Amino acid sequence: MGLILGHIMLASAPACAAAAVPTAPAAVSAAEAAAAVRAMLTAAGLPADPAADALLERSLALQAELRAAQERLSRLEQVRDRIALPFYPRM
């Protein structure tokens, strides 16, 4: 038996030991996220707005692209820092 806090259940120590190691949730595409928002709005009885749907999907896609670019930049900066050539100016 465990303790429930909000939507998170904290299991007892024996239950935790027996549980499989959780994995990170799979990434959701911009189209899937926009479809989920659309479904929630429809369920709430709000009218669909194709322009807003397209804007939301594009915004989510751009955010994902930005995260990927930031990760690539971070890896490149780590490589640069490992090389640390004396003639390479740091900014």
Buried (B, 14 or more C-beta within 10 A) or exposed (E): EEEEEEEEEEEEEEEEEEEEEEEEEEEEEBEEBBBEBBEEBEEEEEEEEEEBBEEBBEEBBEEBEEEEEEEEEEEEEEEEEEEEEEEEEEE
